[in-house]
Amino acid sequence: MLEAITSSEQAIALEDKHGAHNYHPLPVVLSRGEGVYLWDVEGKKYFDFLSAYSAVNQGHCHPRIKASLIEQAETLTLTSRAFHNDILGPYEKYVTEYFGFDKVLPMNTGVEAVETAIKIARKWGHEVKGVKENEATIVVANNNFHGRTTTVISFSNDENARKNFGPYMSGFINIPYDDVNALEKVLKESPNVVGFLIEPIQGEAGVVTPSEDFIPKVAELCKEFNVLLMADEIQTGIARTGSLLAVCGNCTCEGHCERQSTYVKPDLLILGKALSGGVYPVSAVLADNHIMNVIKPGQHGSTFGGNPLGAKVAMTALEVVRDEKLAQNARKLGQIFRERMQHLVEKSDWVTLVRGRGLLNAVVIDQPKNGDVAWRICLALRDNGLLAKPTHGNIIRFAPPLVMTEEELHTCCDIIESTILNFK
């Protein structure tokens, strides 16, 4: 029988006793969400400025997405891929046309989609590019975050994620992020490279935004050396950065993106998180036929991948993004937010830098190495009704749901400014 939770302390104690200690959450226990707001078990209301790491771009419990989930749950939830179902085909048609690709391979979680993309790239490399079996190499960027499976941590330089989880998988070459020359050098020296796996903006690293010409230049290099550009848009995609995708591939923003001069279509597009509006785990890898057709029956799959419930929810979640013009709203509000935070930089000794794009932003906090200032600021923000979380010690990421209004954003900026200016 489910134990009734009556206080935050009780809920936290239960997690501490019965759950693995693989997270360090902010001490707040949430019980309800709607739009840009969250409520804890005691009934206190907060602005959500993390959006479940950009999974809830469409806002908490969006009524259209919720209704879609309920409707499909009453009809058919899972068949496995042993049989066809009447939702998967329409979903695959919808999502491929939405993003401009020939085919999609549906999965569930973000890291599953990353692993899927790695497998597709290697198989393409062996069977199409002609790389000898077991010699395909994928280039990745330092300080990346693509998940925490054993494959992915093999090319991570985050020692907290790596240490004592070896042995590690080979077949990856690390280069500095936002370094076109480093990529060109590797491609010239390493003929067995089959793919370049990249986050258009490094979210977990602290919203590290590359040079304006970085993605277009690496796309040119990948084409020149017959290497697949693999864009991990799990956190940056689905309107978060002010365009449908951070790489601006096949944008649906009516031609008014922040980066409309740099139009890039990746060879492999990796999606997750907001693909379902945070309602149900849905991820996907999209590619054109000359790449995706290397996958044959029995070579990859998932019992839940492409299930009717997830497929129906994902279609509705994408409809919401388009119908409510969330990319345009993220672009407009993101500019306002960075302007407000830049004023804070000029007034505060604690905040040294603001960076980001659309409504994926971060501020850098001046604190001693291994200090806890950013953590304590987030506790103070919580006390003042706004939820955010530090990353990499001294960086606070700010990523509210894209349904936020301008008035709500200014209220949140007032909270952030007042909290930091009065922080001691």
C-alpha positions in Angstrom: 0.0 0.0 0.0 1.3 3.5 -0.9 2.5 5.4 2.1 0.7 8.8 2.3 3.2 11.7 2.3 2.3 14.4 4.7 5.5 16.4 4.9 8.7 17.2 2.9 10.8 15.7 5.6 8.9 12.4 5.5 9.3 12.1 1.7 13.0 12.9 1.8 13.6 10.4 4.6 11.9 7.7 2.6 14.0 8.4 -0.5 17.2 8.4 1.6 16.4 5.1 3.2 15.0 3.1 0.3 16.5 4.7 -2.8 20.0 4.6 -4.3 21.9 7.8 -3.6 22.6 8.6 -7.3 21.2 12.1 -7.2 21.6 15.2 -5.0 18.3 17.0 -5.3 17.4 20.4 -4.0 15.5 19.8 -0.8 12.0 20.5 -2.0 9.3 17.8 -2.4 6.9 18.6 -5.3 3.4 17.2 -5.6 1.7 19.2 -8.4 2.5 21.1 -11.5 0.6 23.3 -13.9 2.1 25.4 -16.7 5.2 27.3 -15.3 4.3 26.5 -11.7 5.0 23.8 -9.2 3.6 23.2 -5.7 5.3 21.3 -2.8 3.5 18.9 -0.4 3.0 21.8 2.0 1.2 23.8 -0.7 3.9 26.4 -1.4 3.9 27.6 -5.0 7.1 28.0 -7.1 8.1 29.1 -10.6 9.9 26.2 -12.3 13.1 27.4 -13.8 14.6 24.0 -14.8 11.7 22.4 -16.7 12.9 18.9 -15.8 16.1 19.6 -17.7 14.1 21.0 -20.7 11.7 18.1 -20.8 8.7 20.2 -19.9 9.0 22.9 -22.6 5.2 22.8 -23.1 4.6 23.4 -19.4 3.5 21.0 -16.7 0.5 18.9 -17.3 -0.4 20.6 -20.6 -4.2 19.9 -21.0 -3.9 18.8 -24.7 -1.0 16.5 -24.0 -2.6 15.1 -20.9 -5.9 14.5 -22.7 -4.0 12.7 -25.5 -2.3 10.4 -23.0 -5.6 9.6 -21.3 -7.4 9.0 -24.6 -4.8 6.6 -25.8 -4.3 4.9 -22.4 -8.0 3.9 -22.5 -7.5 2.2 -25.9 -4.1 0.6 -26.3 -0.8 1.2 -24.5 1.7 -1.4 -25.7 2.0 -4.1 -28.3 5.8 -4.4 -28.5 7.2 -4.3 -32.0 6.3 -8.0 -32.6 3.1 -6.5 -34.2 2.1 -3.4 -36.0 -0.2 -0.8 -34.3 -2.4 1.9 -35.7 -0.6 4.8 -34.1 3.1 4.1 -34.9 2.9 4.7 -38.7 1.0 8.0 -38.4 3.5 9.1 -35.7 6.5 8.2 -37.9 5.0 10.0 -40.8 4.3 13.1 -38.6 7.7 13.3 -36.9 9.8 12.7 -40.1 7.8 15.4 -42.0 8.0 17.7 -39.0 11.8 17.6 -38.9 12.5 16.9 -42.5 13.9 13.4 -42.6 13.1 10.2 -44.4 13.0 7.8 -41.4 12.8 7.7 -37.6 13.9 5.0 -35.2 11.8 5.4 -32.1 13.2 4.8 -28.6 12.3 5.8 -25.0 15.0 7.7 -23.1 17.6 10.2 -24.3 20.6 8.0 -23.7 19.0 5.1 -25.5 18.7 7.4 -28.5 22.4 8.4 -28.2 23.3 4.7 -28.1 21.1 4.1 -31.1 22.8 6.9 -33.1 26.2 5.5 -32.2 25.2 2.0 -33.5 23.7 3.5 -36.7 26.9 5.5 -37.4 29.2 2.6 -36.8 27.1 0.3 -39.1 26.9 2.9 -41.8 30.7 3.4 -41.5 31.4 -0.3 -41.9 28.8 -1.0 -44.6 28.7 2.2 -46.6 31.9 4.2 -46.0 33.9 1.0 -46.1 35.7 1.2 -42.7 37.0 -2.2 -41.6 34.8 -3.9 -39.0 35.6 -2.9 -35.4 37.7 0.1 -36.5 35.0 2.7 -36.8 35.7 5.8 -34.7 33.4 8.6 -33.5 34.7 12.1 -32.5 33.2 13.7 -29.4 33.7 17.0 -27.6 35.3 17.4 -24.1 32.9 18.3 -21.3 30.1 16.5 -23.2 27.0 15.1 -21.6 25.1 12.4 -23.6 23.9 10.3 -20.7 25.4 7.8 -18.3 25.5 4.3 -19.9 28.8 2.5 -20.0 29.3 3.4 -23.6 28.7 7.1 -23.0 30.8 7.5 -19.9 33.6 5.8 -21.9 34.1 9.1 -23.7 33.1 11.5 -20.9 35.8 13.5 -19.1 33.6 13.9 -16.0 35.5 11.8 -13.5 32.4 11.6 -11.2 30.5 9.8 -13.9 33.5 7.7 -15.0 35.5 6.6 -11.9 35.3 2.9 -11.1 32.8 2.1 -13.8 35.4 0.7 -16.2 36.6 -1.0 -18.3 35.7 1.6 -20.9 34.7 1.2 -24.5 37.2 2.2 -27.2 36.4 3.8 -30.5 36.1 7.5 -29.5 38.3 10.5 -30.0 37.9 13.5 -27.8 38.6 17.1 -29.0 37.9 20.5 -27.4 34.4 21.9 -27.8 34.0 24.8 -30.3 37.3 24.0 -32.0 36.9 23.5 -35.7 40.7 23.2 -36.3 40.9 20.3 -33.8 38.1 18.5 -35.7 39.8 19.1 -39.1 43.1 17.8 -37.8 41.5 14.6 -36.5 39.5 14.1 -39.8 42.7 14.5 -41.8 44.7 12.1 -39.7 42.0 9.5 -39.0 40.3 7.9 -42.0 38.2 5.6 -39.9 36.1 8.4 -38.4 32.4 7.7 -39.1 30.7 10.4 -37.1 31.0 13.6 -35.0 28.7 13.5 -32.0 28.0 17.0 -30.7 25.6 19.1 -28.5 24.9 22.3 -30.4 25.0 23.9 -26.9 26.5 22.0 -24.0 23.7 22.1 -21.5 25.0 20.1 -18.5 28.4 21.7 -18.9 26.8 25.0 -18.0 25.0 26.2 -21.2 28.3 26.6 -23.1 27.3 28.3 -26.3 29.8 27.9 -29.2 30.9 30.4 -31.8 28.2 31.4 -34.3 29.9 29.7 -37.2 30.9 26.5 -35.3 28.0 24.2 -36.4 28.1 25.4 -40.1 31.8 24.9 -40.3 31.8 21.4 -38.7 28.9 20.4 -41.0 31.1 21.4 -44.0 34.0 19.4 -42.6 31.8 16.3 -42.1 30.6 16.5 -45.6 34.1 16.9 -47.0 35.4 13.9 -45.1 32.3 11.7 -45.5 31.6 11.8 -41.8 28.1 11.8 -40.2 27.2 14.9 -38.2 25.3 13.6 -35.2 23.4 16.3 -33.4 22.3 15.6 -29.8 19.3 17.9 -29.4 17.8 16.1 -26.5 18.1 19.2 -24.3 18.5 21.9 -26.9 15.8 20.8 -29.4 12.0 21.3 -29.5 12.0 25.1 -29.5 14.1 25.5 -26.3 16.8 27.8 -27.9 14.4 30.0 -29.9 14.2 27.8 -33.0 12.9 24.3 -33.5 16.4 22.9 -33.3 19.6 24.6 -32.1 21.3 23.7 -35.3 18.4 25.4 -37.2 17.8 22.3 -39.4 14.3 22.5 -41.1 13.1 25.2 -38.7 9.4 25.8 -38.3 9.8 29.3 -36.9 8.5 31.0 -40.1 12.0 32.0 -41.1 12.6 34.2 -38.1 15.2 32.2 -36.1 17.9 33.8 -34.0 20.3 31.9 -36.4 18.5 32.0 -39.7 21.8 32.7 -41.6 23.2 29.3 -40.4 20.8 26.7 -41.7 22.2 23.2 -41.0 20.6 19.7 -41.3 22.5 17.0 -39.3 22.9 13.5 -40.7 21.6 12.0 -37.5 19.2 14.0 -35.3 18.8 12.8 -31.7 15.7 13.9 -29.8 14.2 13.2 -26.4 12.9 15.1 -23.3 10.4 17.6 -24.7 9.5 15.3 -27.6 6.7 14.1 -25.2 6.3 17.3 -23.2 7.6 15.6 -20.1 4.5 13.4 -19.9 6.0 10.0 -21.0 9.5 8.8 -22.0 9.9 9.2 -25.8 13.1 9.6 -27.8 14.0 9.2 -31.4 16.8 9.2 -33.9 16.0 10.6 -37.3 18.0 10.1 -40.6 17.6 9.9 -44.3 17.3 6.6 -46.1 20.9 6.3 -47.2 21.9 6.2 -43.5 18.9 4.6 -41.7 18.5 1.7 -44.2 21.6 0.0 -42.8 19.4 -1.1 -39.9 17.7 -4.5 -40.6 15.2 -6.6 -38.6 16.7 -7.9 -35.3 19.6 -5.5 -35.3 18.2 -2.9 -32.9 15.0 -2.3 -31.0 13.1 -1.8 -27.8 10.0 -3.4 -26.3 8.6 0.1 -25.5 10.1 2.0 -28.5 7.3 3.3 -30.7 4.6 2.2 -28.3 1.1 3.6 -29.1 0.9 5.7 -25.9 4.3 7.4 -26.4 3.7 7.9 -30.1 0.3 9.6 -29.6 1.7 11.8 -26.8 4.7 12.9 -28.9 2.5 13.9 -31.9 0.4 16.1 -29.6 3.4 17.5 -27.9 4.9 18.6 -31.2 1.5 20.1 -32.3 1.5 22.2 -29.1 5.0 23.5 -29.9 3.9 24.6 -33.4 0.4 25.8 -32.5 1.4 27.9 -29.5 4.6 29.3 -31.3 6.8 28.2 -28.4 10.0 28.7 -30.4 9.1 32.3 -31.1 8.2 32.9 -27.5 11.5 31.3 -26.3 13.4 33.6 -28.6 11.6 36.7 -27.5 11.7 36.0 -23.7 15.3 34.7 -23.9 16.5 38.1 -25.1 14.7 39.8 -22.3 16.1 37.4 -19.8 19.7 37.9 -20.8 19.3 41.6 -20.8 17.9 41.5 -17.3 20.7 39.2 -16.1 23.4 41.4 -17.8 22.1 44.3 -15.7 22.5 42.0 -12.7 26.1 41.2 -13.7 26.8 44.9 -13.6 25.3 45.3 -10.1 26.3 42.1 -8.4 29.7 40.9 -7.1 28.4 37.3 -7.2 27.3 37.0 -10.9 30.2 37.3 -13.4 28.7 36.1 -16.7 25.4 35.3 -18.4 25.2 33.2 -21.5 22.7 31.2 -23.5 20.2 31.2 -26.3 16.4 31.3 -26.3 15.2 30.1 -22.9 18.3 28.0 -22.2 20.5 30.2 -20.1 23.0 30.2 -17.3 24.8 32.6 -14.9 28.3 32.0 -13.7 28.7 32.6 -9.9 32.0 33.9 -8.4 32.9 31.4 -5.7 36.0 29.6 -4.4 36.9 26.3 -6.0 34.7 23.6 -4.6 32.6 26.3 -2.9 28.9 26.1 -2.2 27.8 29.7 -3.1 25.7 28.6 -6.2 24.0 25.9 -4.2 23.1 28.3 -1.4 21.8 30.8 -3.9 19.5 28.1 -5.3 18.3 27.4 -1.7 17.6 31.1 -1.3 15.8 31.2 -4.7 13.7 28.2 -3.5 12.8 30.1 -0.3 11.7 33.0 -2.6 9.5 30.9 -4.8 11.8 30.0 -7.7 13.4 26.6 -8.4 16.7 26.3 -10.2 19.7 24.0 -9.8 23.5 24.5 -10.0 25.7 22.5 -12.4 29.5 22.1 -12.3 29.6 23.8 -9.0 29.5 27.5 -9.8 26.9 27.7 -12.7 23.2 28.1 -12.2 21.1 27.0 -15.2 17.8 28.8 -15.9 15.4 27.1 -18.3 11.7 27.8 -17.6 8.8 26.2 -19.6 8.4 27.9 -22.9 4.7 28.7 -22.2 5.9 31.5 -19.8 4.5 34.9 -20.4 6.6 38.1 -20.5 4.9 39.3 -17.3 5.8 36.1 -15.5 9.4 36.3 -16.8 9.8 39.8 -15.4 8.5 38.6 -12.0 11.0 35.8 -12.1 13.8 38.1 -13.0 12.8 40.3 -10.1 13.0 37.3 -7.8 16.5 36.3 -9.1 17.8 39.8 -8.9 16.5 40.5 -5.4 17.7 37.1 -4.1 21.3 37.5 -5.5 21.6 41.2 -4.5 20.6 40.4 -0.9 22.6 37.2 -0.7 25.2 37.0 2.0 
